Amino acid sequence: MAEVYIALGSNLDQPHKQLDSALESLALHADIDLIAVSSRYQTPPIGPQQPDFINSAAKLGTDLSPEALLDALQAIEHQQNRQRSVHWGPRTLDLDILLYGDLVLDTPRLTIPHALMTERAFVLVPLADLNSHLALPSGETVIELLANCSQQGIVKLESGHL
């Protein structure tokens, strides 16, 4: 079973409920074990002007291939009315595979580790909640990467959703 880390984010249509629904869908999926969920963070958006995001991370176990897991995550996004109209625009739900074991993959459809995760505090801060000493295939740890990222504007929220 592969150890997988994903990022979750939402800034539309009651973001906490969007994340709750996504986590419920993951927990109910026959081929996915939801192992742990980070705290939630309010983070400023990248891209066009839009509401702040609510971000989190989750640790999963799965025997699904990376592509099959991507299909499952995109199906959950679709169920929650994810629209892909504006690059880096507002969204009901964003689910991204960050790490899939020690796999390094670069295809037109999927890049693992996630291409921009090393420079995005809104991804690294929740990931550090789960495992700050987690090492990427490059050998860099989450805590080392966070030392090089500005955490300005990131606010830890009370846990207890789901």
C-alpha angles and dihedrals in degrees: 000000000000121000106228133184121202135184122227125198140165138168103169138069101012100325095205090055090047090055092044090053092047092050091049090051091049092048091050096047110112094221100041129075113202101214106170141352127206128226116275125254134197107224135180115250127251115222128017122014109282142133121298117269130241107221134187139157132223136200114221138182118212144157090205116115114249090257093048090049089050088052090052093049092048090049089056090048089050092050087056094051098255109183120199099200104119123040107241087359130141118295142181091225139000120187117182131180106232102174133004106191108289092323120139111197132167116178131145088261104037139025120192124218088039107263099236102028094103092065101037117090091189086067099036098048095059090040089054088056088062098041122344091186093052108133125217118221086263089063094247114131126223091244091053091050092048090055087066097047129081110238092192113143096016112127123188111227130207113276124225102098116134 
